[in-house]
Amino acid sequence: MPSELAVAFDEMTVLTEGGVDVFLLNMDEMEDVPPYYIDVAGRRFSYSSTTFPTKGHSAQLPRFIQEQEAAGNLVVLGERKNRYIAYVHDPNAVEDEEGE
């Protein structure tokens, strides 16, 4: 079972909900469980333990994204089996890979 998946921005669509835009990756065709990490353009997004139903999430999803962005984090969503799976990247938690 894979714990990491690398994707490009062109493999995702943009979901607009409640005034926020977020990248969305369709994971319905994956046979295994969704990965814990998604790597997008060199940024590692981690599963946040937060999911939302694709229908009926009302203001919860946009509020979650706005709160994450206010904290300086980036969010991408995976869509699988009528759920949105939230993945979060914290740019401040990433170690400098160039060896300061």
C-alpha positions in Angstrom: 0.0 0.0 0.0 1.6 3.3 -1.1 2.2 5.9 1.6 3.2 8.7 -0.9 2.0 9.9 -4.3 3.6 12.5 -6.5 1.3 14.5 -8.8 1.5 17.6 -11.0 -0.8 20.5 -10.9 -2.2 19.5 -14.4 -3.4 16.3 -12.9 -5.8 18.2 -10.6 -8.8 20.4 -11.0 -9.8 23.5 -9.0 -12.7 23.4 -6.7 -14.4 26.7 -5.7 -16.4 26.5 -2.6 -17.7 29.3 -0.4 -15.4 31.9 -1.9 -12.2 29.8 -1.7 -10.3 27.9 -4.4 -8.5 24.7 -3.7 -6.8 22.1 -5.9 -8.6 18.8 -6.1 -7.2 15.4 -7.0 -9.6 12.6 -8.1 -8.6 9.4 -6.2 -11.6 7.3 -7.0 -9.7 5.1 -9.4 -7.0 4.2 -6.9 -7.3 0.6 -5.7 -5.4 1.0 -2.5 -6.2 3.2 0.4 -5.3 6.9 -0.2 -1.7 7.8 0.5 -0.6 9.6 3.6 1.5 12.1 1.7 1.0 13.8 -1.7 3.9 15.5 -3.3 2.9 18.5 -5.5 5.6 20.5 -7.2 8.2 19.7 -4.5 5.8 20.4 -1.6 4.8 17.5 0.6 1.2 17.6 1.8 0.3 15.4 4.7 -3.1 13.8 5.5 -4.7 16.0 8.1 -7.1 13.5 9.5 -9.9 15.7 8.2 -12.5 14.7 5.7 -15.7 16.3 4.4 -18.6 14.8 2.5 -18.7 15.9 -1.1 -22.3 17.0 -0.6 -23.6 18.7 2.5 -20.4 20.1 3.8 -21.8 23.7 3.7 -19.5 26.2 5.3 -17.2 23.6 7.1 -14.9 23.0 4.1 -14.3 26.7 3.2 -13.8 27.5 6.9 -11.2 24.8 7.3 -9.3 26.0 4.2 -9.5 29.6 5.4 -8.2 28.7 8.8 -5.3 26.7 7.3 -4.4 29.5 5.0 -4.6 32.0 7.9 -2.1 29.8 9.7 0.2 30.0 6.7 -0.5 26.5 5.5 -1.5 25.2 2.0 -4.3 22.8 1.4 -5.1 20.3 -1.4 -8.0 17.9 -1.4 -8.3 14.3 -2.6 -11.7 13.1 -3.7 -12.6 9.5 -2.9 -15.8 7.6 -2.4 -17.9 10.8 -1.9 -15.5 12.4 0.6 -13.0 15.2 0.3 -9.7 14.2 2.1 -7.7 17.3 3.3 -4.0 17.3 2.9 -2.0 20.2 4.4 1.5 21.6 3.7 3.2 23.7 6.4 6.0 25.6 4.7 7.4 26.7 8.0 7.9 23.0 9.1 10.1 22.1 6.1 13.7 22.0 6.9 16.1 23.9 4.6 17.3 21.2 2.2 20.2 23.2 1.0 21.9 22.9 4.3 22.1 26.4 5.8 
